[in-house]
Amino acid sequence: MKIKYFSTLAIASFISFAVVTVPAYVRSARAEPCAGTVNPCAGTNPCAGTNPCAGANPCAGANPCAGASASAIPTIYADPATSDNLAIRGYDPVAYFTEGAPVLGSSEYTYEWKGVTWQFSSNEHKELFASDPEAYAPQYGGYCAKALSEGNLASTVPEAWKIVDGKLYLNYSLEVQQEWLADVPGNIASANDRWPEILNVATSIWYDTVGAVQF
């Protein structure tokens, strides 16, 4: 599957800059500036003895790394090509369980959870989700279950879905879903081992099915 992602990107690199969209884009999570950085103000005081630091203390003031987020990657996938911050591209997560099909939600019925907006096709579905979001939300924050099993983060499409043991799983595409279905237990186990720690890996790369290349 990795080859498919990188093949798409290689082809996209030859497309003219006049093209507004490409089949896929990849974004490298920006390295956390405070991750693994040795605190220059910790340990032996560099200003002890003959004081070369007389005057303003270079270590005084707010710590630029204090309170820094451990992850630059959102916990829940929301389509970055829109400004709506919608989970599952606006589709109703409850409908997968009640209707057995992907159903587009409505802006009339929305619920905010984990920093994104979830849309529903009815108020009943909204209330069901609000009562127990974990029961209806897709696994791995809505990122591709197959990509995650390989150590990557990828977007998903609402049509590539499956409920396994009462949990909803999404995939990057219907084609990728077929690869995931070839070994569902193994792929789930591998993805479970990586989630959610993968969100904190500064070198993680994630792929999206829409939009221009972004870094």
N, C-alpha and C positions, 0 to 999 in steps of 0.2 A: 504494500500500500504506500509506503514511503516513496517508492519509485514513481507511482502515479502522481503524488503531490509535486515532487520536484520536476517531473516531466512537464506538468502543466505550467509551472513557473518558468521553466526554460523556454517553452514556446511563447509564453507571455512576454518574455524579455525581448523578443524580436518584433513585437507589435509596435506600430508607430505611436509616438507620443500623442498623436491626434485622437487616438482611441480613448474614449472616456472610461470604459470599463474593460476588465479582463476576466477570464473565467475564474480565476482564483487569486487571492493575494495572501501574502505571508507577512507577518509582523513579528520581529524579534522583540521580546520583552526587554525594555530598557534595563540595563544593569542597575540594581539598587545601589546608589552611591554610598550607602552606609554599610552594606553587607560585607562582612569580613574585613572591614577597615580597622586597622589598629588605631586606637584613640591616642593621638599625639600628646594628649594632656594626662594620660594615665601613667602609672608607674613612677619611676624616678623623676623628681622635679628637675627639669632642664635649667631652671633658674636658681637652683641652690648654689651656694658658694658665691664666688664673684658673680654678681648679678648682671648677666648680659640682657636681661629682660626688664631692666629698670624702666619704670614708666607704665605705659598701658600693658596690661596682662594679655598676651595673645590668646590665652585659653579662657579668658573671661567671657561672659555673655552667654547667650542661648546656644546650646549644643545643636549644631545643624542636623545631627543624626537622632536627636531625641524625638521619640514618638513617630519615627519614620515607619511607613507601612512596610511590612515584610514582603508584600506581594504587589507587583505592578499589574497583575492579571485579575480581572473581575472574577468573583466566585461563581456568578451566574452568567452564562453567555447571553448577550443581547446584541442584535444585529447592529454593527457600527456604521452601516451604510444609511441608517435612519436616525432621526433625533428623538424617536419615541421611547427608546430604552425598553423595548418589549422583549420579554422572554418568549422563546419558541416562535419568534417572528410574528407574534400576535395571535398564535393559535391557542385554543382552549385545552389546557392540560387534563382537565377532568373528562372531556369528551372521549379521550382515548380509552378510558375505563368504562364509560357509560354508553357510548355510541359505537365503540370499536372502530373508530376512524378519525383522521385529523379533521377538525372543524375550526374554521376561523372564528376567533372571538370578536367581541364588539367593544368599542370604546365606551359603551353604556355601562358595561360591567367590568370594572377593573379592580385590582387589588395590589397594593404595594408590599413586596416581600423580598428581603435580602437585596435591597437596592435597585430592584428592577420592577417594571410594571407587568402584571399578568392579566391577560384578557380572557373573557369567558363568553360563551354564547347565550348564557342565561344567568339570572340572579341566583337560581338554585345551584348552579355549578360554582358560582363565585362563593356562595356560603359554604359549600362542601369543601372547597379548597381552603378557605379561611379557617375552617375548623381543624384542619390537619394538613398543612402545606406539604410536609414531608411525604405524605402518602400519595400525593398526586404529581409532585414536581419530578421532572426527569432526573435520572441519576447523573452524577458528575456535573451538576450545574448546567445540564443541557449541552455539554460539549460532546463531541463524537466518542462513542464508547469504543470503537475500533482503534481510532487514533490514540486514545489514552492507553489502551492495552500495549501500544508500541512505544510509549513514552513521549507522545506528542499531544498537543492540544489542537483541536480542529472544530470548526463550526458544524452546524447540523441543519438539515432541512426537515420540516414537519412531516413529510411523506415517508421518511425512512425511520420507522418506529417499530417497536415491539415491546410487549409486556411479558416479562419473565419473572415468575414467582411473585407476582403482584407489584413489580417495579417497572417503571417506564424507562426504556433506553432509546436514545436517538443516535443517528449516524449521519456522516458527512453527505452521503448520497445513497441512492438505491443500490448502485453498483458496489460501493464500499460495504453496505449492509450485508450483501451476499457473502462477502469475505468474513464478516463478523459472525454470520449465522453458521459458518462452517465449523466453528468451535466456540459456541456460546459460553459454556462453563469455563473454559480456559481463558477466553478473552475477558470475561467478567472478573475472574480471579486476578488476572494480570493488572487490569485497570484498578481494581480495589486496592492492590498493593501500592499503587502510585497516587491515589487520590486521598486527601487533597494536597499532599506535599508538593505535587508537581507545580502548583500555583506559585510556590515560593522559589522555584528554580529560575534564576535570572537569565539563564541561557535557553529557556523554553522557547520553542517556535510554535506559532499556531497559524492555522490556515483557514481562510474563509472562502465561501463559494461566490461572494459578490464583491463588487467594488474594485477600486484601483489598488495598486501595490502601496502598502504603507509600512513604515518602519518606526 
